[in-house]
Amino acid sequence: MGIDTDTSRWVIVYPVYLSKRKTIAEGRKIGRDHCADNPTFKEVLKAAETLDLPVHPEPEKKYPREPYHQSGRIRVQLKNESELPVNPSIPNRTELYKAIARVIPTQRPTNNPTNTKGRKGRRKRK
């Protein structure tokens, strides 16, 4: 991406848009069955970069409905200057949200705890 590239017409993606823990009223944009569980800015950025689309991160931005929470956002170019999709498998923003949410769980480390005993017992008093 060049320095003079205008990203103002690119699609904005906040992590809230893809969160299973949010309601539609709180900002979720796709159905819960397509969402990731509480994605972070970095996870959304890595997932979007794997989709072969131009991405512009904006980590300092805040989601307007949560002004005290520094969430960050990314901008993704869906269409080129001639209004054709950059990636034909992702023609619109809804498919972009679903594609990013599908990739996020594959990038998270699996939880393989080394200690399978669980919670430690209480210490006995003397």
C-alpha positions, 0 to 999 in steps of 0.5 A, a space after each residue: 500500500 502506497 503512502 498516497 492511497 486513500 483508505 477512506 472508502 475502505 470497509 471498517 472492521 472493529 473487533 466488536 463487529 465479530 464478537 460472540 459476546 455482543 448483541 446486535 444492539 451493542 454492535 455485532 454485525 453478523 449472526 452468533 453462529 458465524 462469530 468469534 469469541 471476543 476477538 482482539 484487534 491483533 487477531 482481527 488484523 492477522 485474520 484479515 491479512 490472511 485473506 489476500 486483501 489490502 489492510 490498513 491498521 488503525 490501532 489508536 481508534 476507538 469504537 464509538 459506542 465504547 469510548 473508554 475502551 481502546 479497541 482499534 480498528 482495521 480498514 480493508 479494501 474490498 473493491 478496486 478503483 473500477 468497483 470490482 472485488 479485489 478478492 472475488 470470494 469476498 464480494 461484500 462486507 458481510 462476507 468479509 466479516 464472516 471470513 475474518 471470524 472464520 479465520 480467528 479461531 484457527 490462529 488461536 493457540 490450543 489450550 493444552 494445560 500441562 497441569 490436569 489436576 485442576 484447582 489446588 486444595 486448601 492448605 490445612 491449618 496447624 
